[in-house]
Amino acid sequence: MERRTRWTAAIFLFVALDAASLQIRGALLPQFEATFSVPPGLLGLVAPAGTAGFFLTVLVVGLAAGRIRVHRTLLLGVLGAGAFLLVMSGAPVYPLFLGALVCHGVSLGGFRALDRALLSHLYPERRGRIFTLHGLAWAIGAVSGPALAALVIWVADWRAVFVVLGLGFLPVGLSIRNLPLPERMANERPISVDGATDLFRDPAILGMTGALLLVGGIEGAIFTWLPYYAGTSLPAALAPLALSAYLLAYVPGRITYTVLAERVGYAPLSLALALPAIPAMYVALVATEGYAMLAAVFVLGLFMSGQFPLLSAVGVEAASEYSGPVNAISTSATYVGMAIVPTVMGVITETDGIASAMLVPVVLVVGASGLIGATWLATYRE
């Protein structure tokens, strides 16, 4: 019991720190611009630098979990994540900062590719509940990140944020250093080539992957550019709180949708949230500004908070015998979207302004709604 509790606490703390380190990037974008003297087009590289290494590592490790030394991979992920945050805190030039950010993402990916599978083996009789708590740990860390950034830039240099978060990974590493894995995790089997081929032929897997690619793009747009956009109508010290308001909705949203999904179903509930997200996205990112935006983005967060867990569940439900690889595919698709869309928005911001760039997620949510609807019809007919 003690081993299970220690693994659970370590995973939840890692996930919270992961989420916080992801969310501070957008909150500190104006500080990066001022410190490194880079134009908005290059600022957009923060998103792909942080996610490129992450999604590739998640995909490779998740699909080959049975061929690697799981404990060593987890420990290296923890130590690398903390170390590269410290490197980022002292980076004197922008290319070095981006390089450390890539390595940080690789480290995070090595751990995140295995954490849900590990929880699944620790709590085989309560997977649904533990995955919900895992999502809440991420949401709490995500909310804390922009708030921490706002506090630090009010009293100190932005680099201190990376120092605080980097040191936060140390107790996680110490906790799991000599902690044995559950026997089932140590014997994890990789997916075969035939199994992978069958996965990508499944309409539910294809629909989930495409929808999460767009949902990831939307989240990447908001995580990266919302504080920057909010800074055009709010005081600089308050602009990061726009992202905190958005992410704060993830906590009650994910709790509520976990309960509703058991009654409504994953795909129909995802569609029921995506459709009202279209006008909510327009109101929050285009039609309002200033303090009214804070309320609007909270409402938007309520609709968007359920998309990743619900769409991931669509895939797992379609191929429950391959839950590990499905998790790798869903996470990778999400982070590909997170990498590409903010980069495109950086180019648009440099040429046409941030207001034009904020139209991109509005278009994407329309496309995501269509894909989710098509996926529901495909799975319903089966």
Secondary structure per residue as TSV (DSSP state, phi and psi in degrees):
chain	resnum	aa	ss	phi	psi
A	1	M	-	360.0	-39.5
A	2	E	H	-64.8	-39.6
A	3	R	H	-62.9	-43.6
A	4	R	H	-63.6	-42.5
A	5	T	H	-63.6	-41.1
A	6	R	H	-68.1	-41.0
A	7	W	H	-63.2	-42.6
A	8	T	H	-62.5	-47.4
A	9	A	H	-61.9	-41.2
A	10	A	H	-65.2	-42.8
A	11	I	H	-64.0	-45.8
A	12	F	H	-64.0	-40.8
A	13	L	H	-65.9	-41.4
A	14	F	H	-60.8	-45.7
A	15	V	H	-62.4	-41.0
A	16	A	H	-63.6	-42.2
A	17	L	H	-67.6	-38.3
A	18	D	H	-58.3	-49.1
A	19	A	H	-63.3	-42.3
A	20	A	H	-63.5	-42.0
A	21	S	H	-67.3	-29.4
A	22	L	H	-70.0	-44.7
A	23	Q	H	-77.0	-24.0
A	24	I	H	-70.3	-19.4
A	25	R	H	-62.9	-48.7
A	26	G	H	-66.3	-38.8
A	27	A	H	-64.3	-28.8
A	28	L	T	-101.7	9.1
A	29	L	H	-55.8	-43.8
A	30	P	H	-61.8	-34.2
A	31	Q	H	-69.1	-38.3
A	32	F	H	-62.4	-41.2
A	33	E	H	-60.9	-43.4
A	34	A	H	-74.1	-41.5
A	35	T	H	-69.7	-45.2
A	36	F	H	-96.9	-4.0
A	37	S	T	53.8	55.7
A	38	V	-	-116.2	147.8
A	39	P	-	-75.8	165.1
A	40	P	H	-55.6	-33.1
A	41	G	H	-60.8	-39.8
A	42	L	H	-78.1	-27.3
A	43	L	H	-60.8	-32.5
A	44	G	T	-62.4	-15.4
A	45	L	T	-73.7	-13.3
A	46	V	H	-59.3	-42.1
A	47	A	H	-65.7	-52.8
A	48	P	H	-66.2	-32.4
A	49	A	H	-62.9	-38.9
A	50	G	H	-76.2	-23.9
A	51	T	H	-108.3	-22.2
A	52	A	H	-59.5	-54.1
A	53	G	H	-65.1	-33.8
A	54	F	H	-63.7	-54.2
A	55	F	H	-70.2	-32.7
A	56	L	H	-66.1	-41.6
A	57	T	H	-66.9	-42.6
A	58	V	H	-58.4	-44.7
A	59	L	H	-66.3	-47.8
A	60	V	H	-66.4	-49.4
A	61	V	H	-67.2	-41.4
A	62	G	H	-63.2	-36.9
A	63	L	H	-81.2	-15.8
A	64	A	T	-122.5	30.8
A	65	A	G	-58.3	-30.4
A	66	G	G	-80.1	-5.8
A	67	R	G	-109.5	0.5
A	68	I	S	-117.9	165.0
A	69	R	-	-86.0	102.9
A	70	V	H	-62.2	-48.1
A	71	H	H	-62.1	-43.8
A	72	R	H	-63.5	-39.2
A	73	T	H	-62.7	-43.3
A	74	L	H	-63.0	-45.6
A	75	L	H	-66.4	-43.1
A	76	L	H	-63.4	-35.8
A	77	G	H	-62.2	-43.0
A	78	V	H	-65.1	-51.1
A	79	L	H	-65.8	-39.9
A	80	G	H	-66.3	-40.3
A	81	A	H	-59.7	-44.5
A	82	G	H	-69.6	-42.6
A	83	A	H	-63.6	-42.8
A	84	F	H	-74.4	-23.8
A	85	L	H	-64.5	-38.9
A	86	L	H	-66.6	-37.3
A	87	V	H	-63.1	-42.4
A	88	M	H	-61.8	-35.2
A	89	S	H	-64.9	-27.4
A	90	G	T	-109.0	8.3
A	91	A	-	-63.1	123.0
A	92	P	S	-82.7	-22.1
A	93	V	S	-131.7	157.1
A	94	Y	H	-63.5	-42.4
A	95	P	H	-59.3	-39.1
A	96	L	H	-66.7	-39.4
A	97	F	H	-59.3	-46.4
A	98	L	H	-65.8	-38.9
A	99	G	H	-63.0	-43.1
A	100	A	H	-65.4	-33.0
A	101	L	H	-66.8	-38.4
A	102	V	H	-61.5	-47.2
A	103	C	H	-64.8	-36.1
A	104	H	H	-61.2	-43.0
A	105	G	H	-64.3	-39.0
A	106	V	H	-60.2	-43.6
A	107	S	H	-63.9	-45.4
A	108	L	H	-60.3	-42.0
A	109	G	H	-63.5	-36.2
A	110	G	H	-61.4	-36.0
A	111	F	H	-80.2	-46.7
A	112	R	H	-68.2	-21.2
A	113	A	H	-68.0	-20.6
A	114	L	H	-117.1	-13.6
A	115	D	H	-66.7	-41.6
A	116	R	H	-68.4	-38.6
A	117	A	H	-62.9	-39.6
A	118	L	H	-64.2	-44.7
A	119	L	H	-61.8	-36.1
A	120	S	H	-62.3	-37.5
A	121	H	H	-78.1	-29.3
A	122	L	H	-73.7	-33.3
A	123	Y	-	-129.0	62.7
A	124	P	T	-62.8	-24.2
A	125	E	T	-92.6	-7.3
A	126	R	-	-139.3	45.3
A	127	R	H	-62.6	-43.4
A	128	G	H	-59.0	-46.0
A	129	R	H	-66.5	-43.1
A	130	I	H	-70.2	-32.8
A	131	F	H	-68.3	-34.3
A	132	T	H	-63.4	-45.5
A	133	L	H	-64.6	-34.7
A	134	H	H	-60.8	-44.5
A	135	G	H	-64.2	-36.0
A	136	L	H	-68.3	-37.8
A	137	A	H	-60.7	-41.7
A	138	W	H	-62.5	-44.4
A	139	A	H	-63.7	-41.1
A	140	I	H	-63.6	-43.7
A	141	G	H	-64.0	-39.0
A	142	A	H	-64.4	-40.8
A	143	V	H	-65.6	-38.7
A	144	S	H	-70.3	-30.0
A	145	G	H	-58.2	-58.5
A	146	P	H	-62.0	-34.6
A	147	A	H	-65.2	-41.0
A	148	L	H	-63.2	-41.9
A	149	A	H	-61.8	-43.3
A	150	A	H	-62.0	-40.3
A	151	L	H	-66.6	-44.4
A	152	V	H	-67.0	-46.3
A	153	I	H	-69.6	-13.3
A	154	W	H	-79.0	-33.5
A	155	V	H	-116.0	-14.9
A	156	A	S	-154.1	-173.6
A	157	D	-	-77.2	149.6
A	158	W	T	-61.2	-24.6
A	159	R	H	-63.0	-24.6
A	160	A	H	-64.6	-26.4
A	161	V	H	-61.3	-43.2
A	162	F	H	-69.5	-32.6
A	163	V	H	-65.1	-47.3
A	164	V	H	-60.2	-48.3
A	165	L	H	-68.2	-38.2
A	166	G	H	-61.2	-43.6
A	167	L	H	-68.5	-24.0
A	168	G	H	-64.6	-23.8
A	169	F	H	-76.6	-17.2
A	170	L	H	-60.0	-50.1
A	171	P	H	-62.0	-28.3
A	172	V	H	-65.0	-46.2
A	173	G	H	-62.5	-42.5
A	174	L	H	-64.4	-35.6
A	175	S	H	-67.6	-38.5
A	176	I	H	-99.8	-1.0
A	177	R	T	-52.7	-48.7
A	178	N	T	-115.6	23.6
A	179	L	-	-90.6	118.0
A	180	P	-	-69.5	149.3
A	181	L	-	-79.7	155.0
A	182	P	-	-63.8	148.0
A	183	E	H	-57.1	-39.6
A	184	R	H	-64.3	-35.6
A	185	M	H	-69.4	-38.7
A	186	A	H	-64.3	-25.2
A	187	N	T	-101.9	20.0
A	188	E	-	-56.6	134.0
A	189	R	-	-102.2	139.5
A	190	P	-	-77.4	161.2
A	191	I	-	-78.1	145.6
A	192	S	-	-82.7	168.4
A	193	V	H	-64.0	-41.7
A	194	D	H	-63.7	-39.9
A	195	G	H	-63.8	-40.2
A	196	A	H	-65.3	-39.3
A	197	T	H	-62.8	-43.4
A	198	D	H	-62.5	-37.7
A	199	L	H	-58.5	-47.8
A	200	F	H	-77.8	-3.7
A	201	R	H	-92.5	-11.6
A	202	D	-	-77.7	124.6
A	203	P	H	-58.5	-34.8
A	204	A	H	-66.0	-39.7
A	205	I	H	-68.4	-43.0
A	206	L	H	-63.4	-44.5
A	207	G	H	-64.2	-43.6
A	208	M	H	-59.3	-45.3
A	209	T	H	-63.3	-46.5
A	210	G	H	-64.2	-43.1
A	211	A	H	-64.9	-41.0
A	212	L	H	-70.4	-27.9
A	213	L	H	-61.1	-43.2
A	214	L	H	-73.6	-41.1
A	215	V	H	-62.5	-40.9
A	216	G	H	-61.5	-38.7
A	217	G	H	-62.6	-40.8
A	218	I	H	-63.6	-47.5
A	219	E	H	-65.2	-39.8
A	220	G	H	-62.1	-39.4
A	221	A	H	-60.9	-45.7
A	222	I	H	-72.1	-45.5
A	223	F	H	-60.3	-37.5
A	224	T	H	-87.5	-44.8
A	225	W	H	-107.1	-13.5
A	226	L	H	-60.6	-47.7
A	227	P	H	-60.5	-38.0
A	228	Y	H	-63.0	-45.1
A	229	Y	H	-66.4	-41.5
A	230	A	H	-62.1	-29.8
A	231	G	T	-66.4	-13.5
A	232	T	T	-78.7	-14.3
A	233	S	T	-134.7	0.5
A	234	L	S	-125.9	156.1
A	235	P	-	-57.9	148.2
A	236	A	T	-56.3	-37.7
A	237	A	T	-69.3	-23.8
A	238	L	T	-97.3	-15.7
A	239	A	T	-56.7	-41.0
A	240	P	H	-61.8	-21.4
A	241	L	H	-69.6	-17.4
A	242	A	H	-62.6	-40.8
A	243	L	H	-70.1	-36.2
A	244	S	H	-62.5	-39.5
A	245	A	H	-63.7	-41.1
A	246	Y	H	-63.4	-48.6
A	247	L	H	-73.3	-26.0
A	248	L	H	-59.2	-32.4
A	249	A	T	-68.4	-18.9
A	250	Y	H	-64.1	-31.6
A	251	V	H	-67.1	-60.5
A	252	P	H	-66.9	-31.1
A	253	G	H	-62.8	-48.1
A	254	R	H	-69.7	-33.3
A	255	I	H	-64.0	-47.2
A	256	T	H	-64.0	-45.3
A	257	Y	H	-73.5	-24.5
A	258	T	H	-64.3	-39.6
A	259	V	H	-71.2	-45.2
A	260	L	H	-66.8	-32.2
A	261	A	H	-61.6	-32.5
A	262	E	H	-68.3	-23.6
A	263	R	H	-98.4	-35.3
A	264	V	H	-95.6	-37.1
A	265	G	-	107.0	149.7
A	266	Y	H	-67.0	-52.6
A	267	A	H	-66.4	-47.0
A	268	P	H	-64.4	-35.6
A	269	L	H	-68.8	-38.8
A	270	S	H	-59.6	-43.0
A	271	L	H	-67.3	-39.5
A	272	A	H	-63.0	-26.3
A	273	L	H	-87.4	-33.0
A	274	A	H	-70.4	-37.4
A	275	L	H	-63.9	-50.5
A	276	P	H	-70.3	-15.6
A	277	A	H	-67.3	-21.9
A	278	I	H	-63.7	-57.4
A	279	P	H	-66.3	-33.1
A	280	A	H	-63.2	-39.6
A	281	M	H	-62.9	-43.0
A	282	Y	H	-64.6	-44.7
A	283	V	I	-63.6	-44.7
A	284	A	I	-71.2	-39.1
A	285	L	I	-103.6	-9.4
A	286	V	I	-127.5	-47.7
A	287	A	I	-88.7	-14.6
A	288	T	-	-122.1	163.0
A	289	E	-	-152.6	171.8
A	290	G	T	65.1	-144.8
A	291	Y	H	-68.7	-27.4
A	292	A	H	-63.3	-30.2
A	293	M	H	-63.1	-34.8
A	294	L	H	-60.6	-41.3
A	295	A	H	-70.3	-39.2
A	296	A	H	-66.1	-40.3
A	297	V	H	-72.3	-26.4
A	298	F	H	-64.0	-45.6
A	299	V	H	-61.5	-42.7
A	300	L	H	-60.1	-41.7
A	301	G	H	-60.7	-34.3
A	302	L	H	-61.3	-40.3
A	303	F	H	-74.5	-38.2
A	304	M	H	-83.6	-20.7
A	305	S	T	-62.3	-28.9
A	306	G	T	-86.7	-9.7
A	307	Q	H	-65.7	-48.0
A	308	F	H	-63.5	-51.9
A	309	P	H	-64.1	-36.3
A	310	L	H	-69.6	-46.1
A	311	L	H	-68.2	-36.1
A	312	S	H	-61.4	-40.0
A	313	A	H	-66.0	-32.5
A	314	V	H	-58.4	-44.4
A	315	G	H	-67.8	-43.9
A	316	V	H	-64.6	-38.7
A	317	E	H	-65.2	-33.4
A	318	A	H	-75.6	-27.4
A	319	A	T	-143.8	66.6
A	320	S	G	-64.9	-23.3
A	321	E	G	-73.5	-12.0
A	322	Y	G	-123.5	46.8
A	323	S	H	-63.2	-35.7
A	324	G	H	-63.8	-54.9
A	325	P	H	-60.7	-37.7
A	326	V	H	-61.7	-41.0
A	327	N	H	-60.8	-40.5
A	328	A	H	-64.5	-42.1
A	329	I	H	-65.7	-47.1
A	330	S	H	-64.3	-42.5
A	331	T	H	-66.5	-42.1
A	332	S	H	-63.9	-43.9
A	333	A	H	-59.9	-42.8
A	334	T	H	-60.3	-44.1
A	335	Y	H	-78.4	-23.2
A	336	V	H	-63.3	-45.9
A	337	G	H	-59.8	-41.5
A	338	M	H	-62.2	-30.5
A	339	A	H	-79.1	-41.9
A	340	I	H	-78.1	-50.2
A	341	V	H	-63.3	-47.1
A	342	P	H	-60.5	-31.1
A	343	T	H	-65.2	-45.8
A	344	V	H	-60.6	-40.9
A	345	M	H	-66.2	-30.2
A	346	G	H	-63.9	-40.5
A	347	V	H	-65.3	-44.1
A	348	I	H	-63.4	-39.8
A	349	T	H	-61.2	-40.6
A	350	E	H	-70.0	-32.1
A	351	T	H	-93.3	-40.3
A	352	D	H	-121.0	-6.9
A	353	G	-	102.1	158.5
A	354	I	H	-66.7	-31.6
A	355	A	H	-61.8	-39.8
A	356	S	H	-68.0	-39.4
A	357	A	H	-63.3	-31.9
A	358	M	T	-71.9	-6.7
A	359	L	T	-75.4	-20.0
A	360	V	H	-59.5	-51.2
A	361	P	H	-63.7	-25.8
A	362	V	H	-64.6	-42.6
A	363	V	H	-65.7	-41.0
A	364	L	H	-64.9	-36.4
A	365	V	H	-68.5	-29.1
A	366	V	H	-65.3	-46.3
A	367	G	H	-63.2	-40.8
A	368	A	H	-62.3	-41.4
A	369	S	H	-60.0	-42.3
A	370	G	H	-63.6	-41.8
A	371	L	H	-67.3	-40.7
A	372	I	H	-63.2	-41.9
A	373	G	H	-62.0	-42.6
A	374	A	H	-65.6	-38.0
A	375	T	H	-65.7	-40.4
A	376	W	H	-62.2	-44.8
A	377	L	H	-62.0	-40.9
A	378	A	H	-64.4	-44.5
A	379	T	H	-73.0	-33.1
A	380	Y	H	-66.2	-40.4
A	381	R	H	-67.5	-29.1
A	382	E	-	-69.8	360.0
